[in-house]
Amino acid sequence: MPIRVTINAEPREIPEGTSVEGLLHLLGVTAHRVAVEVNAAVVTRSRHATTTLAPGDFIEVVTFVGGG
């Protein structure tokens, strides 16, 4: 059953029980190049697999871009 969350200000449905790691996989994002916040709290990379998302969560995924 899908749940509704907001990712980078966009409403989206994801499978119930999705972890941050699973979300990044769904989005096609490489974990070592992003920072993730859930409800304004930073989720460290070491907790991506164990942090389960809940209905109504607000998630920010920020991708690091190198440049000169």
N, C-alpha and C positions, 0 to 999 in steps of 0.2 A: 504494500500500500504506500503510495507516495505521500511525502510531507511537503509543506510549502515553507520555503526559506527565502531570504533576500540576499543575493550575491552581488556585491558592487552596485547596490541600489536597484537591481533588477529582480523582480519576483521570479521564482523558479520552483519547480517541483523536482524533488530528488527521492530516491528510494528510502523508505524508513530504515533506520539503523546505519545510515551512511556515516562513515568517519571523515575527518578532514582529509586523511590520505585518500580515501575513496572518492571524495569530491574532487580533489586535484586530478585524480585519474579520469573521472568523468569529464572534466574540463580540458583534459589534454595538457596539463601544466606540469612541468618538472619541479619537484618539491625543493630542490636545492637553489632554485632561482626566484623564490617567492617568500613573502612574509604573509602570515594569515592571522587575522583577528576574528574572533567570534564574540559578538555582543561587546565590542570595544576592548576585549582582553586578548593580548597576544597569545597565540598557541605556538609554543616552541616546536621545532621539527621533531624532537624526541617524543612529543605527545600527539603527533598527527594521527598515528594508527589507533590510539586509545581514546581520542576525543570524538564522541559521537554527537552528531548534530541533531537538534530537536526542532519540532515545528515552531515557526516564528523567529528562529535565529537570524541575526543579521551578520553576514560574513563579508569581510573585506579581504580580497586576494590582491596583493600588490606584487607586480613582477619587477625585478631588478633589471635595469637596462644599462649596459656599459657604454661608455662613449669617451670622447676626448675633447 
